[in-house]
Amino acid sequence: MSNALKLGAKRPVDGKQDLGAYVLDPDHLTTHGVIVGMTGSGKTGLVMVLVEEALANEIPVLVIDVKGDLPNLLLAVPSFDPEPLAPWVEAPRGDEDGIADPPLVAEVAAKRASSLRSWGIDEDAPRDFGEKHHIRIVTPGSDAGEQLHLLSALERRSPRWDDDLEGARSTLGAAISLVMRLVGRDAEPGKSREHALLSVLAEKRLIAGKDASLGALVPEILEPPFVTIGALEVDEFLSPRARKELAADLNTLLAAPSLAGWRTGASLDVAAWMAPVEGKTPATVVSVAHLDEDECQMVLGVILEEVLTWVRTLPGTSQLRALVVFDEMYGFVPPHPASPPTKRPIVSLMKQARAYGVGVVLATQNPMDLDYRALSNAGLWMLGRLQTDADRERVLEGLGETGKKSPLGNVLKKLPPRWFVVRNSHDKGPPMLLQPRYAISYLRGPMTREEIRKARLPRDAAFETTVEENQ
């Protein structure tokens, strides 16, 4: 095939025969994929290779990164020399200055070069990666990467209000749900009266061409510019006392310095993230490793609703036009009846995105807490080493296998690290083994906010220079 994702090496499940390269048709990802593997299985490396291959095929990628590993895409060091790799090599335990010594750096660089060459990847590949792809790191609530205005659907009027009213209402609802959660109130649209009041107030302003900032909405909560909501008068729908309490809570939220980080930066615009940048294929990594669990749920709920709205604006196609990767989905798509704010948009994407040429890949090291009914639309499963019988049985049950009697169960039990069982519904043959290739990006491990800042500097400077030269 002319366009192909060259993921690594292939063998039959008995592991006895080398079958050459494992090549995946990118269009197979329109039916979505699931990657499962315990810590140390090589799951993150496989995710990284999948992203690199998608970019090599000029497929834009959005990555949601919960653990902090995927900013490693910034570390596609553009040569095999030790010097550019030196800042990222971890010093051994007990090293006095905490800086890796030159012999260790040289050893790591030589291993990287040897490993890449063993997969037929020469020194031009890392250089091309940096030149042909635009890597953006977005860090909501932090200035380590690009900052993001999470309430932009509420506080910054979008052109959607002129040409996509349904999409505008959807993203507005998600932003108001975030506000409701931040003030500790019911955030469920259709059930919360406070949510409904804010939605009506904001929509009235936005349709009229005005902004709907929280500061503008607080006075209107006290004195609404209309008499009725639905079939009830405003005071019957939500009493003056209740509105006063809501206004006070929102004003307290506005006054809190911590909110500034959520209302700073570029507007939430997935369409812009997926558009080529100066001719380069984009990869946007939304890194939330610095947030606590509740913040992750709230932030990613808003972002995923925006992803879903963007998908629905696309023309239909059977070809893969974009890839959304969620690395570590534990807790974000739990079994019924749990319904965190991330679950609805993820389930909707799994059901609908195929028709628009958008593939979704979900990865986790915790297979027990997944709603496998929601994942039933996935046509590609990549199963790495799983630690317990319970983990293996849960995954096999989700695949419709027969638990302990399944031949795949025995394979998974004996699977070595960096090998995966692949079951692809598009292939007529049996499941295969995949050994992912070595990643072009240096897998440094989870990156701190300061490391993200340090990694961004040279790339951002080089990009700004390129833009200036092309102007």
C-alpha positions as CSV (number, residue, x, y, z in Angstrom):
1,M,0.0,0.0,0.0
2,S,1.3,3.5,-0.8
3,N,0.3,4.9,2.6
4,A,1.1,2.6,5.5
5,L,1.9,2.7,9.2
6,K,5.1,0.7,9.6
7,L,4.7,-0.2,13.2
8,G,7.4,-2.9,13.6
9,A,7.9,-6.7,13.2
10,K,5.3,-9.4,12.8
11,R,5.1,-13.0,13.9
12,P,2.3,-15.6,14.3
13,V,1.0,-16.0,17.8
14,D,3.2,-19.0,18.4
15,G,6.2,-16.7,17.9
16,K,8.1,-19.2,15.8
17,Q,8.4,-17.5,12.5
18,D,9.5,-14.0,11.4
19,L,6.9,-12.7,9.0
20,G,8.6,-9.4,8.2
21,A,7.3,-5.9,8.8
22,Y,3.9,-5.3,10.5
23,V,2.2,-2.7,8.2
24,L,-1.1,-1.2,9.1
25,D,-3.4,0.4,6.6
26,P,-4.2,3.8,8.2
27,D,-7.8,3.6,7.1
28,H,-8.3,0.6,9.4
29,L,-8.0,3.2,12.3
30,T,-11.3,4.8,11.3
31,T,-12.9,1.9,13.2
32,H,-10.8,2.9,16.2
33,G,-8.3,1.0,18.3
34,V,-7.6,0.0,21.9
35,I,-4.1,-0.6,23.3
36,V,-3.9,-2.4,26.7
37,G,-0.7,-3.3,28.6
38,M,0.7,-3.2,32.1
39,T,3.5,-1.0,33.2
40,G,6.7,-2.1,31.4
41,S,4.8,-3.8,28.5
42,G,5.9,-1.2,26.0
43,K,2.5,0.4,25.7
44,T,3.8,4.0,25.7
45,G,6.4,3.1,23.1
46,L,3.7,1.6,20.8
47,V,1.6,4.7,21.2
48,M,4.6,6.9,20.3
49,V,5.3,4.8,17.2
50,L,1.7,5.0,16.1
51,V,1.7,8.8,16.4
52,E,5.0,9.1,14.6
53,E,3.8,6.9,11.7
54,A,0.5,8.8,11.5
55,L,2.5,12.1,11.2
56,A,4.8,10.5,8.6
57,N,1.6,9.9,6.5
58,E,0.6,13.5,6.9
59,I,-2.3,12.6,9.3
60,P,-2.7,15.2,12.0
61,V,-2.9,13.9,15.5
62,L,-4.4,15.1,18.8
63,V,-3.0,13.3,21.8
64,I,-4.5,13.5,25.3
65,D,-1.7,12.8,27.7
66,V,-2.5,12.0,31.4
67,K,0.9,10.6,32.7
68,G,3.3,13.1,31.1
69,D,5.0,10.8,28.6
70,L,3.8,12.1,25.3
71,P,5.6,15.4,25.4
72,N,8.6,13.2,24.5
73,L,7.6,13.9,21.0
74,L,9.6,17.1,21.4
75,L,12.7,14.9,21.9
76,A,13.1,13.6,18.4
77,V,16.7,14.7,18.6
78,P,17.7,15.5,15.0
79,S,21.0,13.6,14.9
80,F,22.7,10.5,16.4
81,D,25.4,12.7,18.1
82,P,25.6,12.6,21.9
83,E,25.6,16.4,22.4
84,P,21.9,17.2,21.6
85,L,20.8,14.2,23.6
86,A,22.9,15.2,26.7
87,P,20.3,17.3,28.5
88,W,17.8,14.5,28.5
89,V,19.9,11.5,29.6
90,E,19.1,10.7,33.3
91,A,22.1,10.7,35.6
92,P,22.5,7.5,37.7
93,R,21.3,7.4,41.2
94,G,23.6,9.1,43.6
95,D,25.4,11.2,41.0
96,E,26.8,14.3,42.7
97,D,25.6,17.0,40.3
98,G,22.6,15.2,38.9
99,I,24.0,15.6,35.3
100,A,24.8,12.6,33.2
101,D,28.5,12.3,32.5
102,P,29.8,12.3,28.8
103,P,30.6,8.6,28.7
104,L,27.0,7.7,29.8
105,V,25.5,10.1,27.2
106,A,27.7,8.6,24.5
107,E,26.6,5.2,25.4
108,V,22.9,6.1,25.3
109,A,23.3,8.0,22.0
110,A,25.1,5.0,20.5
111,K,22.4,2.6,21.7
112,R,19.7,4.9,20.2
113,A,21.5,5.1,16.9
114,S,22.1,1.3,16.8
115,S,18.5,0.6,17.7
116,L,17.0,2.9,15.0
117,R,19.4,1.6,12.3
118,S,18.3,-2.0,13.2
119,W,14.8,-1.0,12.1
120,G,16.1,0.6,8.9
121,I,15.8,4.2,10.3
122,D,18.8,6.3,9.4
123,E,20.0,9.7,10.8
124,D,17.8,11.6,8.2
125,A,14.6,10.4,9.9
126,P,14.9,12.4,13.2
127,R,16.0,15.4,11.2
128,D,13.0,15.1,8.8
129,F,10.7,14.6,11.8
130,G,11.6,18.0,13.2
131,E,11.4,19.7,9.8
132,K,8.1,18.2,8.6
133,H,6.0,18.1,11.7
134,H,4.8,20.8,14.1
135,I,4.6,19.6,17.7
136,R,2.4,21.7,20.0
137,I,2.2,21.0,23.8
138,V,-0.9,22.4,25.4
139,T,-0.9,22.5,29.2
140,P,-4.3,23.7,30.6
141,G,-3.9,25.7,33.7
142,S,-0.1,26.0,33.3
143,D,2.3,28.0,31.3
144,A,4.7,25.1,30.8
145,G,3.3,24.6,27.4
146,E,0.8,26.7,25.4
147,Q,-1.9,28.0,27.7
148,L,-5.6,27.3,26.9
149,H,-8.7,29.4,27.6
150,L,-11.0,26.6,28.7
151,L,-14.0,28.8,29.0
152,S,-13.5,30.4,25.5
153,A,-16.8,28.8,24.3
154,L,-18.5,30.9,27.0
155,E,-16.4,34.0,27.2
156,R,-15.2,34.5,23.6
157,R,-17.8,34.7,20.9
158,S,-17.2,32.1,18.1
159,P,-18.3,32.2,14.5
160,R,-20.2,29.1,15.2
161,W,-23.0,31.2,16.6
162,D,-23.6,32.4,13.0
163,D,-23.3,29.2,11.1
164,D,-23.4,26.2,13.5
165,L,-25.9,26.9,16.3
166,E,-26.0,23.2,17.4
167,G,-22.2,23.0,17.7
168,A,-22.1,26.4,19.5
169,R,-24.7,25.3,22.0
170,S,-22.8,22.0,22.6
171,T,-19.5,23.6,23.4
172,L,-21.2,26.4,25.5
173,G,-22.9,23.7,27.6
174,A,-19.6,22.0,28.3
175,A,-18.0,25.3,29.4
176,I,-20.9,26.1,31.7
177,S,-20.7,22.5,33.1
178,L,-17.1,23.2,34.0
179,V,-18.1,26.5,35.7
180,M,-20.8,24.6,37.7
181,R,-18.3,22.0,38.8
182,L,-15.8,24.7,39.9
183,V,-18.4,26.2,42.2
184,G,-19.5,22.8,43.5
185,R,-23.0,22.7,41.9
186,D,-24.9,20.3,39.7
187,A,-23.3,20.4,36.3
188,E,-25.7,18.1,34.4
189,P,-27.4,20.0,31.5
190,G,-31.1,19.4,31.5
191,K,-31.2,18.7,35.2
192,S,-29.5,21.7,36.8
193,R,-31.6,24.9,37.0
194,E,-28.5,27.0,37.6
195,H,-26.9,25.5,34.4
196,A,-30.1,26.3,32.5
197,L,-30.2,29.9,33.7
198,L,-26.5,30.5,32.8
199,S,-27.0,28.8,29.4
200,V,-30.0,31.1,28.6
201,L,-28.2,34.2,29.7
202,A,-25.0,33.4,27.8
203,E,-26.8,32.3,24.6
204,K,-28.8,35.5,24.6
205,R,-25.6,37.6,24.7
206,L,-23.7,35.5,22.2
207,I,-26.5,35.4,19.6
208,A,-26.7,39.2,19.9
209,G,-23.0,39.4,19.1
210,K,-21.8,40.2,22.6
211,D,-19.3,38.4,24.9
212,A,-20.6,36.3,27.8
213,S,-17.8,36.6,30.2
214,L,-18.5,35.6,33.8
215,G,-18.1,39.2,34.9
216,A,-20.9,40.2,32.5
217,L,-23.2,37.3,33.5
218,V,-23.0,37.9,37.3
219,P,-25.2,41.1,37.3
220,E,-27.6,39.4,34.9
221,I,-28.1,36.5,37.3
222,L,-29.4,38.9,39.9
223,E,-31.5,40.9,37.4
224,P,-32.2,38.7,34.3
225,P,-33.0,40.6,31.1
226,F,-36.1,38.5,30.5
227,V,-39.3,37.6,32.3
228,T,-39.6,33.8,31.8
229,I,-37.5,30.7,31.4
230,G,-39.5,28.0,29.6
231,A,-43.0,28.2,30.8
232,L,-42.2,29.7,34.2
233,E,-41.4,33.2,35.4
234,V,-37.8,33.7,36.4
235,D,-38.5,34.0,40.1
236,E,-40.5,30.7,40.0
237,F,-37.8,28.9,38.0
238,L,-35.0,30.0,40.4
239,S,-35.8,32.2,43.3
240,P,-34.0,35.6,43.9
241,R,-32.3,34.1,46.9
242,A,-31.0,31.2,44.9
243,R,-29.8,33.5,42.2
244,K,-28.1,35.7,44.7
245,E,-26.2,32.7,46.1
246,L,-25.2,31.6,42.6
247,A,-24.0,35.1,41.7
248,A,-22.0,35.2,45.0
249,D,-20.3,31.9,44.2
250,L,-19.4,32.9,40.7
251,N,-18.0,36.2,42.0
252,T,-15.9,34.4,44.5
253,L,-14.7,32.1,41.7
254,L,-13.8,35.2,39.6
255,A,-11.9,36.7,42.4
256,A,-9.8,33.5,42.9
257,P,-6.3,33.9,41.4
258,S,-6.3,30.2,40.6
259,L,-9.1,30.7,37.9
260,A,-6.8,33.0,35.9
261,G,-4.9,29.9,34.5
262,W,-8.2,28.6,33.1
263,R,-9.0,31.8,31.4
264,T,-5.7,32.6,29.8
265,G,-4.3,31.7,26.4
266,A,-5.6,30.7,23.0
267,S,-9.3,29.7,22.5
268,L,-10.1,26.1,22.5
269,D,-10.2,25.3,18.8
270,V,-9.6,21.8,17.7
271,A,-10.0,22.7,14.0
272,A,-7.0,25.0,14.4
273,W,-5.0,22.3,16.1
274,M,-5.6,19.9,13.2
275,A,-4.7,22.3,10.5
276,P,-1.2,22.3,8.9
277,V,1.2,24.9,10.3
278,E,3.5,26.4,7.7
279,G,3.1,23.3,5.6
280,K,3.9,21.0,8.6
281,T,1.7,18.1,9.8
282,P,0.5,19.0,13.3
283,A,0.6,17.0,16.5
284,T,-1.1,18.6,19.5
285,V,-0.4,17.0,22.9
286,V,-2.8,18.1,25.6
287,S,-0.8,17.3,28.7
288,V,-2.8,17.2,32.0
289,A,-0.2,15.3,34.1
290,H,0.1,18.4,36.4
291,L,-3.6,18.4,37.3
292,D,-5.3,16.3,40.0
293,E,-7.9,13.7,39.1
294,D,-10.9,15.9,39.5
295,E,-9.3,18.7,37.4
296,C,-8.4,16.2,34.7
297,Q,-12.0,15.0,34.5
298,M,-13.4,18.6,34.2
299,V,-10.7,19.8,31.8
300,L,-10.8,16.8,29.5
301,G,-14.6,16.8,29.5
302,V,-14.6,20.3,28.0
303,I,-11.9,19.5,25.5
304,L,-13.5,16.2,24.3
305,E,-16.9,18.0,23.8
306,E,-15.0,20.4,21.5
307,V,-13.4,17.4,19.7
308,L,-16.8,15.9,19.1
309,T,-18.3,19.2,17.9
310,W,-15.4,19.6,15.5
311,V,-15.8,16.0,14.1
312,R,-19.4,16.7,13.4
313,T,-18.5,19.6,11.1
314,L,-16.4,17.5,8.8
315,P,-17.6,16.0,5.5
316,G,-18.0,12.2,5.4
317,T,-15.1,10.0,4.2
318,S,-13.9,6.4,4.5
319,Q,-10.3,7.5,4.7
320,L,-8.4,8.4,7.8
321,R,-8.1,12.2,7.9
322,A,-7.2,12.7,11.6
323,L,-6.3,10.6,14.7
324,V,-7.2,11.2,18.3
325,V,-5.1,9.3,20.8
326,F,-6.0,9.1,24.5
327,D,-3.0,7.7,26.5
328,E,-4.2,6.2,29.8
329,M,-8.0,6.2,29.9
330,Y,-8.3,4.6,33.3
331,G,-11.2,6.4,35.1
332,F,-12.4,8.3,32.0
333,V,-14.6,5.5,30.5
334,P,-15.7,3.5,33.5
335,P,-18.5,0.9,33.5
336,H,-22.1,1.9,34.0
337,P,-23.5,3.6,36.0
338,A,-20.5,5.9,36.5
339,S,-20.6,8.8,34.1
340,P,-17.7,11.3,34.4
341,P,-17.8,14.3,32.0
342,T,-15.3,12.5,29.7
343,K,-17.4,9.4,29.1
344,R,-20.2,10.9,27.0
345,P,-18.0,12.5,24.4
346,I,-15.7,9.5,24.2
347,V,-18.6,7.1,23.7
348,S,-20.0,9.4,21.1
349,L,-16.7,9.6,19.2
350,M,-16.4,5.8,19.2
351,K,-19.9,5.6,17.7
352,Q,-19.8,8.5,15.2
353,A,-16.3,9.6,14.3
354,R,-15.8,6.8,11.8
355,A,-18.2,8.4,9.3
356,Y,-16.1,11.5,9.3
357,G,-12.7,9.8,8.9
358,V,-11.5,10.4,12.4
359,G,-9.9,7.5,14.2
360,V,-9.8,7.2,18.0
361,V,-7.1,5.1,19.8
362,L,-7.6,4.5,23.5
363,A,-4.7,3.1,25.6
364,T,-4.6,2.0,29.2
365,Q,-2.6,-0.1,31.7
366,N,-5.7,-0.7,33.9
367,P,-8.1,-2.9,32.0
368,M,-10.5,-3.6,34.9
369,D,-12.1,-0.1,35.0
370,L,-13.4,0.1,31.4
371,D,-16.8,0.1,29.9
372,Y,-16.2,-2.6,27.2
373,R,-19.7,-2.0,25.8
374,A,-18.6,1.5,24.9
375,L,-15.5,0.1,23.3
376,S,-17.4,-2.5,21.2
377,N,-17.0,-0.3,18.1
378,A,-13.2,-0.7,18.1
379,G,-11.9,-2.8,15.2
380,L,-8.3,-2.9,16.3
381,W,-7.0,-4.3,19.6
382,M,-3.4,-4.4,20.6
383,L,-2.9,-6.4,23.8
384,G,0.4,-6.3,25.7
385,R,1.5,-8.1,28.7
386,L,-1.1,-8.1,31.5
387,Q,-0.1,-8.8,35.1
388,T,-3.0,-10.7,36.6
389,D,-5.5,-13.4,35.6
390,A,-8.3,-10.9,36.3
391,D,-6.9,-8.4,33.9
392,R,-6.5,-11.0,31.1
393,E,-10.0,-12.4,31.7
394,R,-11.6,-8.9,31.7
395,V,-10.0,-8.0,28.4
396,L,-10.9,-11.3,26.8
397,E,-14.5,-11.0,28.0
398,G,-14.6,-7.6,26.4
399,L,-13.4,-9.1,23.2
400,G,-16.1,-11.8,23.3
401,E,-13.5,-14.6,24.0
402,T,-14.2,-17.5,26.4
403,G,-11.9,-16.4,29.3
404,K,-9.4,-19.0,30.6
405,K,-10.3,-21.4,27.7
406,S,-9.4,-18.8,25.1
407,P,-6.1,-19.5,23.2
408,L,-5.4,-15.8,23.4
409,G,-5.4,-16.1,27.2
410,N,-2.4,-18.4,27.2
411,V,-0.6,-16.2,24.7
412,L,-1.2,-13.1,26.8
413,K,0.0,-14.9,29.9
414,K,3.4,-15.7,28.4
415,L,3.9,-12.5,26.4
416,P,7.3,-10.8,26.9
417,P,7.7,-7.1,27.2
418,R,7.5,-5.0,23.9
419,W,5.3,-7.6,22.2
420,F,1.6,-7.3,21.5
421,V,-1.2,-9.5,20.3
422,V,-3.0,-7.7,17.5
423,R,-6.5,-8.5,16.5
424,N,-7.7,-6.5,13.5
425,S,-11.2,-6.9,12.3
426,H,-10.2,-5.8,8.8
427,D,-7.8,-8.7,8.4
428,K,-9.2,-12.1,7.5
429,G,-6.4,-14.1,9.1
430,P,-5.8,-15.0,12.8
431,P,-4.4,-12.6,15.4
432,M,-0.7,-11.7,15.0
433,L,2.2,-10.7,17.2
434,L,3.6,-7.2,16.9
435,Q,7.0,-6.0,18.1
436,P,6.9,-2.2,17.8
437,R,9.9,-0.6,16.2
438,Y,12.2,1.7,18.1
439,A,10.7,5.2,18.5
440,I,12.4,8.2,16.8
441,S,11.5,10.3,19.7
442,Y,13.8,9.8,22.7
443,L,11.6,8.2,25.5
444,R,12.7,10.2,28.4
445,G,9.8,9.2,30.6
446,P,7.2,11.6,32.2
447,M,8.3,15.2,31.7
448,T,7.9,17.8,34.4
449,R,6.6,21.3,33.6
450,E,10.1,22.7,33.7
451,E,11.3,20.0,31.2
452,I,8.5,20.8,28.9
453,R,9.5,24.5,28.9
454,K,13.1,23.5,28.2
455,A,12.2,21.2,25.4
456,R,9.9,23.8,23.7
457,L,12.4,26.6,23.6
458,P,14.6,25.5,20.6
459,R,11.6,24.3,18.6
460,D,9.6,27.4,19.2
461,A,12.6,29.6,18.3
462,A,13.2,27.7,15.1
463,F,9.5,27.8,14.2
464,E,9.3,31.6,14.8
465,T,12.4,32.1,12.6
466,T,10.8,30.0,9.8
467,V,7.6,32.1,10.0
468,E,9.5,35.3,9.8
469,E,11.6,34.1,6.8
470,N,8.4,33.1,5.0
471,Q,6.6,36.4,5.6
